[in-house]
Amino acid sequence: MIDRQQQLRPLRDSLFRLGGLVLLLASFAFAWLLMDFQSFRENPVAIPPQGLTLFIKPGSGLKSIARQLQKQQVLDKPAYLVFLARYLKLDVRIKAGEFNLPAGITPEQLLRRLSDGKVVQHTITLIEGETFADMVQRVAADTVLVHELKATDAQTVMAAIGYPGQHPEGRFLPETYHFPRGTTDIDFLRRAYLDMENFLEQHWPQRDKDLPLKTPYEALILASIVEKETGVAEERPRIAGVFIRRLKKGMRLQTDPTVIYGMGDDYKGDIRFRDLRRDTPYNTYTRHGLPPTPIAMPGKDAILAVLHPAAGKALYFVARGDGSHKFSATLKEHNRAVDKYQRKKR
């Protein structure tokens, strides 16, 4: 029995030495990995001096994002990034979208940027006074939006955004809109529509008393006319005041922009006398009251001018030729102003 134990002792000693060597090597390997990982965590990733744009598709997992960064030669150890994200508990907070990554960013800073949701914002500006046709052309030309509309006619657009059968003119709030890559044209237009609805809903109850307007939509119609007539922003309340007083007195609005809108493609840049006499639903020289729809997109200031028009006695105005207008309380005064400024223009 003793002989057997003596025979096994050298084997056990060898195994212990081998095990000790393995543990030593493992310790060295672990220490090296820990130092390498710490170096990875603290040193900037390979972002070029001009920065880098990273687009993360919806549903992308952390491993696929790390591989994407490896393909873009941003990092060469994607497994480290995955481990770091899990260690920091950021792996479930990574957002989809487009991100700007600046030069000098560390892996931890990169992960926090991807998890804070601050994606790149693109912009489209819808301009006051433009028509629905102008607006959809502007949206259709944008290269960032995802274009899902099958057509840009009024019926198709309004049905796509969830408001079939509505006339689209003036229904979209002109504003500078910020949106992330991946936004669809339908989502964008729905947002602009709802922004206009919300603005009217917010300000209609605060309107001045005794306005000859029954609904927010009538205010929108008149605001579109004020928008088209105004060359100087400060004049909006005065011009709105003129139209409000004319409506109260039962006078025709007699405003050229409505005639132009009613002419459609027949308008070639100039209004002739026969155009003013040609009756259309939008000819405010031949018809009393408001036209049936807005004639353009009114901005916030034009809408507020209609809801809070300037007081006064003026019932007429004529363009001076510099963007401003001469306001008159009587037809006689107005005719003198027309003669003066039209003759000056000629």
Contacts in CASP RR format, 6 or more apart in sequence:
PFRMAT RR
TARGET T0000
AUTHOR 0000-0000-0000
METHOD contacts of the structure
MODEL  1
MIDRQQQLRPLRDSLFRLGGLVLLLASFAFAWLLMDFQSFRENPVAIPPQ
GLTLFIKPGSGLKSIARQLQKQQVLDKPAYLVFLARYLKLDVRIKAGEFN
LPAGITPEQLLRRLSDGKVVQHTITLIEGETFADMVQRVAADTVLVHELK
ATDAQTVMAAIGYPGQHPEGRFLPETYHFPRGTTDIDFLRRAYLDMENFL
EQHWPQRDKDLPLKTPYEALILASIVEKETGVAEERPRIAGVFIRRLKKG
MRLQTDPTVIYGMGDDYKGDIRFRDLRRDTPYNTYTRHGLPPTPIAMPGK
DAILAVLHPAAGKALYFVARGDGSHKFSATLKEHNRAVDKYQRKKR
37 80 0 8 1.000
37 83 0 8 1.000
37 84 0 8 1.000
40 75 0 8 1.000
40 77 0 8 1.000
40 80 0 8 1.000
40 84 0 8 1.000
40 107 0 8 1.000
41 80 0 8 1.000
41 84 0 8 1.000
41 106 0 8 1.000
41 107 0 8 1.000
41 108 0 8 1.000
42 106 0 8 1.000
43 106 0 8 1.000
44 103 0 8 1.000
44 104 0 8 1.000
44 105 0 8 1.000
44 106 0 8 1.000
45 69 0 8 1.000
45 74 0 8 1.000
45 75 0 8 1.000
45 104 0 8 1.000
45 105 0 8 1.000
45 106 0 8 1.000
45 107 0 8 1.000
45 110 0 8 1.000
46 73 0 8 1.000
46 74 0 8 1.000
46 75 0 8 1.000
47 74 0 8 1.000
47 101 0 8 1.000
47 102 0 8 1.000
47 103 0 8 1.000
47 104 0 8 1.000
47 105 0 8 1.000
48 103 0 8 1.000
49 103 0 8 1.000
50 103 0 8 1.000
51 100 0 8 1.000
51 101 0 8 1.000
51 102 0 8 1.000
51 103 0 8 1.000
52 72 0 8 1.000
52 74 0 8 1.000
52 100 0 8 1.000
52 101 0 8 1.000
53 98 0 8 1.000
53 99 0 8 1.000
53 100 0 8 1.000
53 101 0 8 1.000
53 120 0 8 1.000
54 68 0 8 1.000
54 69 0 8 1.000
54 72 0 8 1.000
54 98 0 8 1.000
54 99 0 8 1.000
54 101 0 8 1.000
54 114 0 8 1.000
55 97 0 8 1.000
55 98 0 8 1.000
55 99 0 8 1.000
55 181 0 8 1.000
56 65 0 8 1.000
56 68 0 8 1.000
56 94 0 8 1.000
56 95 0 8 1.000
56 96 0 8 1.000
56 97 0 8 1.000
56 98 0 8 1.000
56 99 0 8 1.000
56 114 0 8 1.000
57 96 0 8 1.000
57 97 0 8 1.000
58 96 0 8 1.000
58 97 0 8 1.000
59 96 0 8 1.000
60 68 0 8 1.000
60 94 0 8 1.000
60 96 0 8 1.000
61 94 0 8 1.000
62 81 0 8 1.000
62 82 0 8 1.000
62 85 0 8 1.000
62 86 0 8 1.000
62 91 0 8 1.000
62 94 0 8 1.000
63 78 0 8 1.000
63 82 0 8 1.000
65 94 0 8 1.000
65 114 0 8 1.000
66 75 0 8 1.000
66 78 0 8 1.000
66 79 0 8 1.000
66 81 0 8 1.000
66 82 0 8 1.000
67 78 0 8 1.000
69 75 0 8 1.000
69 78 0 8 1.000
69 81 0 8 1.000
70 76 0 8 1.000
70 78 0 8 1.000
74 101 0 8 1.000
75 81 0 8 1.000
75 107 0 8 1.000
80 107 0 8 1.000
81 107 0 8 1.000
81 110 0 8 1.000
81 111 0 8 1.000
82 91 0 8 1.000
84 107 0 8 1.000
84 108 0 8 1.000
84 111 0 8 1.000
85 91 0 8 1.000
85 94 0 8 1.000
85 111 0 8 1.000
88 108 0 8 1.000
88 111 0 8 1.000
90 111 0 8 1.000
90 112 0 8 1.000
90 114 0 8 1.000
90 115 0 8 1.000
93 115 0 8 1.000
94 111 0 8 1.000
94 114 0 8 1.000
94 115 0 8 1.000
95 114 0 8 1.000
95 115 0 8 1.000
95 116 0 8 1.000
95 117 0 8 1.000
95 119 0 8 1.000
97 119 0 8 1.000
97 120 0 8 1.000
97 180 0 8 1.000
97 181 0 8 1.000
97 182 0 8 1.000
98 119 0 8 1.000
98 120 0 8 1.000
98 180 0 8 1.000
98 181 0 8 1.000
99 113 0 8 1.000
99 114 0 8 1.000
99 118 0 8 1.000
99 119 0 8 1.000
99 120 0 8 1.000
100 120 0 8 1.000
101 110 0 8 1.000
101 113 0 8 1.000
105 113 0 8 1.000
119 180 0 8 1.000
119 181 0 8 1.000
120 180 0 8 1.000
120 181 0 8 1.000
121 178 0 8 1.000
121 179 0 8 1.000
121 180 0 8 1.000
122 144 0 8 1.000
122 178 0 8 1.000
122 179 0 8 1.000
122 180 0 8 1.000
122 181 0 8 1.000
123 176 0 8 1.000
123 177 0 8 1.000
123 178 0 8 1.000
123 179 0 8 1.000
124 138 0 8 1.000
124 139 0 8 1.000
124 142 0 8 1.000
124 145 0 8 1.000
124 176 0 8 1.000
124 177 0 8 1.000
124 179 0 8 1.000
124 188 0 8 1.000
125 174 0 8 1.000
125 175 0 8 1.000
125 176 0 8 1.000
125 177 0 8 1.000
126 135 0 8 1.000
126 138 0 8 1.000
126 172 0 8 1.000
126 173 0 8 1.000
126 174 0 8 1.000
126 175 0 8 1.000
126 176 0 8 1.000
126 177 0 8 1.000
126 192 0 8 1.000
126 297 0 8 1.000
127 134 0 8 1.000
127 138 0 8 1.000
127 174 0 8 1.000
127 297 0 8 1.000
128 174 0 8 1.000
128 227 0 8 1.000
128 296 0 8 1.000
128 297 0 8 1.000
128 298 0 8 1.000
128 299 0 8 1.000
128 302 0 8 1.000
129 174 0 8 1.000
129 224 0 8 1.000
129 227 0 8 1.000
129 228 0 8 1.000
129 296 0 8 1.000
129 297 0 8 1.000
129 298 0 8 1.000
129 299 0 8 1.000
130 138 0 8 1.000
130 174 0 8 1.000
130 296 0 8 1.000
130 297 0 8 1.000
131 169 0 8 1.000
131 261 0 8 1.000
131 295 0 8 1.000
131 296 0 8 1.000
131 297 0 8 1.000
132 154 0 8 1.000
132 168 0 8 1.000
132 169 0 8 1.000
132 170 0 8 1.000
132 171 0 8 1.000
132 172 0 8 1.000
132 297 0 8 1.000
135 172 0 8 1.000
135 297 0 8 1.000
136 152 0 8 1.000
136 157 0 8 1.000
136 189 0 8 1.000
137 152 0 8 1.000
139 145 0 8 1.000
139 185 0 8 1.000
139 188 0 8 1.000
139 189 0 8 1.000
140 147 0 8 1.000
140 149 0 8 1.000
140 152 0 8 1.000
140 185 0 8 1.000
142 185 0 8 1.000
144 179 0 8 1.000
144 181 0 8 1.000
144 182 0 8 1.000
144 183 0 8 1.000
145 179 0 8 1.000
145 182 0 8 1.000
145 183 0 8 1.000
145 184 0 8 1.000
145 185 0 8 1.000
145 188 0 8 1.000
146 182 0 8 1.000
146 183 0 8 1.000
146 184 0 8 1.000
146 185 0 8 1.000
147 184 0 8 1.000
147 185 0 8 1.000
148 160 0 8 1.000
148 184 0 8 1.000
148 185 0 8 1.000
148 186 0 8 1.000
149 156 0 8 1.000
149 157 0 8 1.000
149 160 0 8 1.000
149 185 0 8 1.000
149 186 0 8 1.000
150 156 0 8 1.000
151 157 0 8 1.000
154 167 0 8 1.000
154 168 0 8 1.000
155 164 0 8 1.000
155 165 0 8 1.000
157 168 0 8 1.000
157 189 0 8 1.000
158 164 0 8 1.000
158 165 0 8 1.000
158 166 0 8 1.000
158 168 0 8 1.000
159 165 0 8 1.000
160 186 0 8 1.000
160 189 0 8 1.000
161 186 0 8 1.000
161 189 0 8 1.000
161 190 0 8 1.000
161 193 0 8 1.000
162 190 0 8 1.000
163 171 0 8 1.000
163 193 0 8 1.000
167 292 0 8 1.000
167 293 0 8 1.000
169 224 0 8 1.000
169 293 0 8 1.000
169 294 0 8 1.000
169 295 0 8 1.000
169 296 0 8 1.000
169 297 0 8 1.000
170 196 0 8 1.000
170 220 0 8 1.000
170 224 0 8 1.000
170 293 0 8 1.000
170 294 0 8 1.000
170 296 0 8 1.000
170 297 0 8 1.000
170 298 0 8 1.000
171 193 0 8 1.000
171 196 0 8 1.000
171 220 0 8 1.000
171 294 0 8 1.000
172 189 0 8 1.000
172 192 0 8 1.000
172 193 0 8 1.000
172 195 0 8 1.000
172 196 0 8 1.000
172 297 0 8 1.000
173 192 0 8 1.000
173 193 0 8 1.000
173 195 0 8 1.000
173 196 0 8 1.000
173 199 0 8 1.000
173 297 0 8 1.000
173 299 0 8 1.000
173 300 0 8 1.000
174 297 0 8 1.000
174 298 0 8 1.000
174 299 0 8 1.000
175 192 0 8 1.000
175 195 0 8 1.000
175 300 0 8 1.000
177 188 0 8 1.000
177 191 0 8 1.000
177 192 0 8 1.000
179 188 0 8 1.000
179 191 0 8 1.000
196 220 0 8 1.000
199 300 0 8 1.000
199 303 0 8 1.000
200 216 0 8 1.000
200 219 0 8 1.000
200 220 0 8 1.000
200 303 0 8 1.000
201 216 0 8 1.000
203 303 0 8 1.000
203 304 0 8 1.000
203 307 0 8 1.000
204 216 0 8 1.000
204 219 0 8 1.000
204 307 0 8 1.000
206 307 0 8 1.000
207 213 0 8 1.000
207 219 0 8 1.000
207 307 0 8 1.000
207 308 0 8 1.000
208 307 0 8 1.000
208 308 0 8 1.000
208 309 0 8 1.000
211 219 0 8 1.000
211 244 0 8 1.000
211 306 0 8 1.000
211 307 0 8 1.000
211 309 0 8 1.000
212 244 0 8 1.000
212 247 0 8 1.000
212 248 0 8 1.000
213 219 0 8 1.000
213 222 0 8 1.000
213 247 0 8 1.000
213 306 0 8 1.000
218 290 0 8 1.000
219 303 0 8 1.000
219 306 0 8 1.000
219 307 0 8 1.000
220 294 0 8 1.000
220 298 0 8 1.000
220 303 0 8 1.000
221 290 0 8 1.000
221 291 0 8 1.000
221 292 0 8 1.000
221 293 0 8 1.000
221 294 0 8 1.000
221 295 0 8 1.000
222 240 0 8 1.000
222 243 0 8 1.000
222 244 0 8 1.000
222 247 0 8 1.000
222 290 0 8 1.000
222 306 0 8 1.000
223 240 0 8 1.000
223 294 0 8 1.000
223 298 0 8 1.000
223 299 0 8 1.000
223 302 0 8 1.000
223 303 0 8 1.000
223 305 0 8 1.000
223 306 0 8 1.000
224 294 0 8 1.000
224 295 0 8 1.000
224 296 0 8 1.000
224 297 0 8 1.000
224 298 0 8 1.000
224 302 0 8 1.000
225 243 0 8 1.000
225 253 0 8 1.000
225 255 0 8 1.000
225 257 0 8 1.000
225 258 0 8 1.000
225 291 0 8 1.000
225 295 0 8 1.000
226 236 0 8 1.000
226 239 0 8 1.000
226 240 0 8 1.000
226 243 0 8 1.000
226 298 0 8 1.000
226 302 0 8 1.000
226 305 0 8 1.000
226 306 0 8 1.000
227 236 0 8 1.000
227 296 0 8 1.000
227 297 0 8 1.000
227 298 0 8 1.000
227 299 0 8 1.000
227 302 0 8 1.000
228 255 0 8 1.000
228 257 0 8 1.000
228 295 0 8 1.000
228 296 0 8 1.000
229 239 0 8 1.000
229 255 0 8 1.000
229 257 0 8 1.000
229 317 0 8 1.000
230 236 0 8 1.000
230 239 0 8 1.000
230 302 0 8 1.000
231 323 0 8 1.000
231 324 0 8 1.000
232 323 0 8 1.000
232 324 0 8 1.000
232 325 0 8 1.000
233 301 0 8 1.000
235 324 0 8 1.000
235 325 0 8 1.000
236 301 0 8 1.000
236 302 0 8 1.000
236 305 0 8 1.000
237 305 0 8 1.000
237 308 0 8 1.000
237 309 0 8 1.000
237 310 0 8 1.000
238 309 0 8 1.000
238 310 0 8 1.000
238 314 0 8 1.000
238 317 0 8 1.000
238 325 0 8 1.000
238 327 0 8 1.000
239 305 0 8 1.000
239 317 0 8 1.000
239 325 0 8 1.000
240 302 0 8 1.000
240 305 0 8 1.000
240 306 0 8 1.000
240 309 0 8 1.000
240 310 0 8 1.000
241 309 0 8 1.000
241 310 0 8 1.000
241 311 0 8 1.000
241 312 0 8 1.000
241 314 0 8 1.000
242 314 0 8 1.000
242 315 0 8 1.000
242 316 0 8 1.000
242 317 0 8 1.000
242 327 0 8 1.000
243 253 0 8 1.000
243 255 0 8 1.000
243 306 0 8 1.000
243 309 0 8 1.000
244 306 0 8 1.000
244 309 0 8 1.000
245 312 0 8 1.000
245 313 0 8 1.000
245 314 0 8 1.000
245 315 0 8 1.000
246 252 0 8 1.000
246 253 0 8 1.000
246 315 0 8 1.000
247 253 0 8 1.000
247 289 0 8 1.000
247 290 0 8 1.000
249 315 0 8 1.000
250 288 0 8 1.000
250 289 0 8 1.000
251 315 0 8 1.000
252 284 0 8 1.000
252 285 0 8 1.000
252 286 0 8 1.000
252 287 0 8 1.000
252 288 0 8 1.000
252 289 0 8 1.000
253 284 0 8 1.000
253 289 0 8 1.000
253 290 0 8 1.000
254 284 0 8 1.000
254 285 0 8 1.000
255 284 0 8 1.000
256 271 0 8 1.000
257 295 0 8 1.000
257 296 0 8 1.000
258 282 0 8 1.000
258 283 0 8 1.000
258 284 0 8 1.000
258 291 0 8 1.000
258 295 0 8 1.000
259 271 0 8 1.000
259 275 0 8 1.000
259 276 0 8 1.000
259 280 0 8 1.000
259 282 0 8 1.000
259 283 0 8 1.000
259 284 0 8 1.000
259 285 0 8 1.000
260 267 0 8 1.000
260 271 0 8 1.000
261 282 0 8 1.000
261 291 0 8 1.000
261 295 0 8 1.000
261 296 0 8 1.000
262 280 0 8 1.000
262 281 0 8 1.000
262 282 0 8 1.000
262 283 0 8 1.000
262 295 0 8 1.000
263 271 0 8 1.000
263 275 0 8 1.000
263 278 0 8 1.000
263 280 0 8 1.000
276 283 0 8 1.000
276 285 0 8 1.000
276 286 0 8 1.000
277 285 0 8 1.000
277 286 0 8 1.000
278 286 0 8 1.000
279 286 0 8 1.000
279 287 0 8 1.000
280 286 0 8 1.000
281 287 0 8 1.000
281 291 0 8 1.000
281 292 0 8 1.000
282 291 0 8 1.000
282 292 0 8 1.000
282 295 0 8 1.000
284 291 0 8 1.000
313 329 0 8 1.000
314 327 0 8 1.000
314 328 0 8 1.000
314 329 0 8 1.000
315 328 0 8 1.000
315 329 0 8 1.000
315 330 0 8 1.000
315 331 0 8 1.000
315 334 0 8 1.000
316 327 0 8 1.000
316 328 0 8 1.000
316 329 0 8 1.000
316 330 0 8 1.000
316 331 0 8 1.000
316 333 0 8 1.000
316 334 0 8 1.000
316 337 0 8 1.000
317 325 0 8 1.000
317 326 0 8 1.000
317 327 0 8 1.000
317 328 0 8 1.000
317 334 0 8 1.000
318 325 0 8 1.000
318 326 0 8 1.000
318 328 0 8 1.000
318 334 0 8 1.000
318 337 0 8 1.000
318 338 0 8 1.000
318 341 0 8 1.000
318 342 0 8 1.000
319 325 0 8 1.000
319 341 0 8 1.000
320 326 0 8 1.000
320 341 0 8 1.000
321 341 0 8 1.000
321 344 0 8 1.000
321 345 0 8 1.000
326 337 0 8 1.000
326 340 0 8 1.000
326 341 0 8 1.000
328 334 0 8 1.000
328 336 0 8 1.000
328 337 0 8 1.000
END
